[in-house]
Amino acid sequence: MKNTLFVCSVNKKRCKTAKDYFATIYTNYNFDSIRTNQKKCNKEGTHFITEDHLNWANIVYVMEQRRKKLVNEHTAHSY
């Protein structure tokens, strides 16, 4: 089974919508979404992206170029 991760800043609109939408179409895949905005995560008690999330995924969709930069900085450019 393939694991797909969607990454965006607050995980409320784009990523969550993508995760929910594709999960109904591709039932043989696993989907998850995660945030890159640590301040929002701390404020709302949600989860900030970790290397565990990235290791889980077979494919990662990052919604903005600056989010990709944050992922690269956070993981020492491992992904």
Secondary structure, DSSP 8 states (H G I E B T S, - for coil): -EEEEEEESSSSSHHHHHHHHHHHH-TTEEEEEEE--HHHHHHHT--B--HHHHHH-SEEEESSHHHHHHHHHHTTT--
